[in-house]
C-alpha cells in the first residue's frame, strides 16, 4: 500500500473520531436538555425529570457512539448526529425553553 493511501486513511480516522466523539457529545447533550424540559411537562416532578434525563444521557451517548462507529459512511453519521441534536432542540423549543 502506498504511503499516500495510509496518510489519507489516518486523516479519515481522525476525522471520524472528531465527528463521532465531539458530535455525539453535542447531539446527546441536546437530547438530554430536551428530555429534561419535556419530562416535567409530561407530569414528572421537575427534579426527577432532570435526574432521569441526566442518567439517560449516559445511555444515549453510548448508543450514539455505537451508531457512529457502526456506520461505514461518515456523511450519514454526521447527518444522523444533526438529526438527533435537532430533535433535542425541538423538544426543548416545544416546551417553551
C-alpha positions in Angstrom: 0.0 0.0 0.0 1.5 3.4 -1.0 2.2 5.9 1.8 -0.3 8.4 0.4 -3.1 6.0 0.9 -2.0 5.3 4.5 -1.9 9.1 5.3 -5.4 9.6 3.9 -6.7 6.7 6.0 -5.2 8.3 9.1 -6.9 11.6 8.4 -10.2 9.8 7.8 -9.8 8.0 11.1 -9.1 11.3 13.0 -12.0 13.0 11.2 -14.3 10.1 12.2 -13.1 10.3 15.8 -13.8 14.0 16.0 -17.2 13.7 14.3 -18.4 10.8 16.4 -17.0 11.8 19.8 -17.5 15.5 19.5 -20.7 15.4 17.5 -22.0 12.6 19.6 -21.5 14.6 22.8 -23.3 17.6 21.3 -26.1 15.5 20.0 -26.6 13.6 23.2 -26.4 16.7 25.4 -29.0 18.5 23.2 -31.3 15.4 23.5 -30.8 15.3 27.3 -31.6 19.0 27.5 -34.7 18.5 25.5 -35.7 15.5 27.7 -35.1 17.5 30.9 -37.6 20.1 29.6 -40.2 17.6 28.3 -40.3 15.1 31.3 -41.7 17.7 33.8 -44.1 18.9 31.2 -45.4 15.3 30.9 -46.1 15.3 34.7 -42.9 14.1 36.3 -41.6 16.2 39.2 -39.1 18.7 37.8 -36.0 17.4 39.8 -36.9 13.8 39.0 -37.2 14.7 35.3 -33.8 16.4 35.3 -32.2 13.5 37.1 -33.8 10.9 34.8 -32.7 12.8 31.7 -29.2 13.1 33.1 -28.9 9.4 33.8 -30.3 8.6 30.4 -27.7 10.8 28.9 -25.0 8.2 29.5 -27.1 5.6 27.7 -27.9 8.0 24.9 -24.2 8.9 24.4 -23.2 5.2 24.4 -25.9 4.5 21.8 -24.8 7.5 19.7 -21.1 6.3 19.8 -22.1 2.8 18.8 -24.2 4.1 16.0 -21.4 6.4 14.8 -18.7 3.8 14.7 -21.0 1.1 13.2 -21.8 3.3 10.1 -19.5 3.0 7.2 -20.3 6.4 5.7 -19.1 9.4 7.7 -21.6 11.8 6.0 -24.5 9.6 7.0 -23.2 9.6 10.6 -22.9 13.4 10.6 -26.4 13.7 9.3 -27.7 11.3 12.0 -26.0 13.3 14.7 -27.5 16.5 13.3 -31.0 14.9 13.4 -30.5 13.8 17.0 -29.3 17.2 18.0 -32.2 18.8 16.2 -34.7 16.5 17.9 -33.4 17.5 21.3 -33.5 21.2 20.4 -37.1 20.7 19.0 -38.2 19.1 22.3 -36.8 22.0 24.3 -38.5 24.5 22.0 -41.8 22.8 22.2 -41.9 23.3 26.0 -41.1 27.0 25.7 -37.4 26.9 26.6 
